[in-house]
Amino acid sequence: MVGAACPDSHIVRGKRGQGHCKNGTVPLLNPCDGMPLPGVHTGAAELATEGGPVSDTLFPPSPYHDGPQPKTVGASMSDQTTLVVRAGHLIASADQAPAGPHEVIIADGKVVSVRPVDRDRLTPDEARLLLMPALANAHDHGRGLGPLAFGATDQPLETWLPDLARQPPLDFYQCAAIAFSRMAESGIGAVNHCHNTQSSQTLLAEAEAVSRAARDVGIRVAFCWPFFDANPFVYGDLEPLAAHMDAAEFQALKGREASMRDCATNLALMDQARAFEHALFTLQYHPVGPQWVQPATLAAIARASMEDGRRVHMHLLETRHQRAWADQRYPDGILRHFDAIGLLSPRLTVAHGVWLRPDECALLADRGVTVVVNTSSNLRLRSGLPPMGLLAQAGTPLAFGLDGMSLDDDEDMLREMRLAYHLAGAAAGGGEALSPADVLKGAWETGRQTILGNDGGGRLVEGAPADIMGVDYATIAQDAMTSRSDILSLLMGRAQKRHVRLLIVGGRAVFSRMDVSTPPQDASTPYRNRSFFNDQALTEVKVKEIGKHQSLIRLYYGIKKMPC
């Protein structure tokens, strides 16, 4: 139960789970193995032991909060056989209407039952709460330091990418931990982490650090292992740039592609990274985008996914220049080629899809491929808006992602959902391209499936994983007339990250702020006060190099320079 004591709830002691990686090795840490995760606050949920009183204990100091840690009750997940969470309102799934006071019973990380309760049994904090499935961020890059912070300003993607060279060296673990903790505060319980390496030589070490961050923060992370072995500068032939560079510069540019990691080497590294998998961390194949991957690599990944069942995640047709490249490279249709090599399947997730055509939307729907909508990112990087109406009409599964580029750089997934909902409606020219239920299903069930497969999650029903979020509905509805308004409209129209009060993942309270009078705090603030990065000015040589690359790219694509 959230808030007050509940003398009638009990724990029945159970056996400790074992938990092994797919390759047979024992994972670094399985939350079901009975070891506490630092930084997890179970004070939001009430536990009691059968046959005796509950003793208050303290977890080890959390890396996300300075000073004394909040008191928690109970022990590790393996001991938490019964956990009760109560709230004044509940939305169990996208296809069910909002309901009144309910309690959710959790055991061994699963939902045991969801049942109505009398309102007079709720504490004031619980009465304010609206429970729902945890959100899934279906496409992100886990940026602990936003691009604007180091001078990569919003502009077209092709000229924005060179600006990422402005990023200072970052601590791998802290970068991921900051990103994941901010997501948790937004109610995100699972994320597709499309990893951008700081150095091609440190990918394995970076993956291990992200694995630890996922374990310690406590959200579910699919690490999308990057395959990037083509077109490191522009999409296609470099020859048009030769006349604008001296011979040495041009040869150095041509040499970049030859030095990129090949597919066989990358597959071998990914095999090594399987040792980092645990209950909150899995690997997916991530051919970064068709314009950045050799055709043979795409075919190899399609075969590997068919053999081992791992999911595939990739960017697709994000910009008009990628569309032009795809039409030139695959004149018979890029998606027809993908279909021919076996890449199109329910295991595949594609992000963006801004420049998809009607026949391509239909083909993706027919093959069960999920498209992730990244509205804020597409606006900030001048890419356009995906054809959400066409995708919905075709029956293409839709999910939503922040892409590390939320509108206000705040990882607010609830605002992202609202933005997508309204922009889809505006693009439809009247009526609704997406209903609120469509958006909620994408953010709960469909998005989760792109990360974890069909594990029964994204719904608060018996047997489902206990991944739950709670928002302060009383604040959202503070001026609402009960007889004239409805919960779903208020949730879709007003809910923001600052209203999130609770996140439970696998039966553990990852984030809790049940004192609704307490102003929101950024859980990553302590990290930013430490040696997260070295804030040194870029050298003049580096600034000129970035500017030169951007000028060449503008020339190549005919992109106008953005005003300063």
C-alpha positions, 0 to 999 in steps of 0.5 A: 500500500502507498502511504499508511500502514496496512496491518492486514497485508503479509509476506509469505517467505519464498525461495530465492530466484536464480536467474541466468543469462541466455548464454548460461552464465550468471548475470552480474546482478539479477534483481530477483536474486535477493540482492538489494539495488542501491537507490531503490526506495521501497518506502512507497509500498508497505510490506509486513512479515507474516507472524511478526512485526515489520522492521525498518531498514536502510538500503546502502547509500544511493548514488542518486540522492545525497544525505541520509537515505529514506527509510524502507520496509522489508528486504529484497525482492525475493522476500517480497511475496506480498506488496499492496498499492492502493489509489483513488483511480486506476486505468488498467490498460489502454482498452479499459475505461478508468476506474475508481478506488482500487488496490493492486496486489503484487508478489514476486514481481508480478501482479497477483490481483487488481480489485476495487476497495472502499474509498474510506480505506485510502490515505489522503495521498492514496486518494490523490493517486491515479495508477496505470502501467509504466511508460515505455520509451521506445527510442532513446539515446540515454544522453545524460548531458543534452546536446544543447548543454555542450553547444549542439544547437537544434538544426537539420539532422545532417548538420547537427551530427557534426556538432556532436563532436562538441561533447566533452568526454563523459563518464560512461556510467554516470551518463547512463545513470543520469539519463535513466534516473530522469526517465524514471522520474517521468514514469518510464519503466523501460527504454530502448537505448540506442547507444552512441559510442564515445569511441569505437575502441570503448564500446564493450566497456560502455555497454558494461557501464550501461548495464550497471546503470540499468541495474542500479537505477532499476528500469528495464533497458534494451541496449541496441548494439550499434552497427555502423560501417558505411557513409560516415560523412554523407550518404553516398559518393564523396566525389562532389566534395573533392573540388572543395577540399585539398587532396590530403583532406579528401583522402583522409575523408575517404579513409574513414569508411575503410577504418570502420569496424566490420560486421564480423568483428562487431558481431563477435563483440556483441557476443562478448557483451551478452555476459552483461545481460541481467533481468533489467538489461538485454541486447538488441541488434541495432543497424543504426540506419540503412544509409549507415550500414553496408547491405551485407551487414543488414542481411547478416543481422536479418539472418542472426535475428531469425536464428536467435530471436533477438529484436532489431532496432533501426532508424529509418527515413528520418529526413528528406535526404535519407529518403532521396538516398534510399530511392537512388540506392534501392530503386525498386523500394528500400522496404521491398529490399528489406522484405526480400532479405527477411528483415521485415518481421514483428521483431523489427522496430523502426524509429522516425519513419517521417518519409514513409509512403502509403504503400510502405506503411501498408507493408510494415503493417502486414509484416508486423513491424513497429514504428516509433514516433519521435515528435519532439526530435523531428521538430527540433531537427527539422525532419518533419512529422511522420504520417501517423494517420496513414500508419494508423489506418494501415494498422501499423503498430505505433510506439513513442520515444523521446530520442534524447531530444524531448521538447524541453530537454526534460525527458517528459514522456507524458508531454511527448504523448500529448504532442504526438496526439495533437499533431497527428490530429492537426495533420489529419485535417479534421477528426482524430488520426489517433485516439487517446487509447491509441496513444496509451496503447503505444506508450504502454503495450506496443512500446514495451514489446519493442523493448522486451517482446510480448511479456504480458506487460503494459497492462495491470492485470493478473499475471502481468509484470508489476511495472506501475506508475502513479500520477497525482491526479488531484493536481491534474484535476484540481479545477475539474467538474466531476459531472462534466469532465473525464479522467482520460481527457484530463490525463491526456490533456494535462499530465506532465512529468512533475505530476509523477509520484510513483514508479514500480518496476518488477515489484520494486519502487524505483521512484517515489514522491508520495508527499505531493506538497514536496517540490519536484527534485531532479534525481540526477543533480548530485551527479552534475555536481560531481566530476561528470565532465571536464568543462573546457573550451573547444580549441579553435582548431576543433571549432574550425573543423566542425564548421568546415564539415558542416559547410561541406554537408550543406553544400552536398545537400543544399541545406541553408545555413540556420541563423545563429 
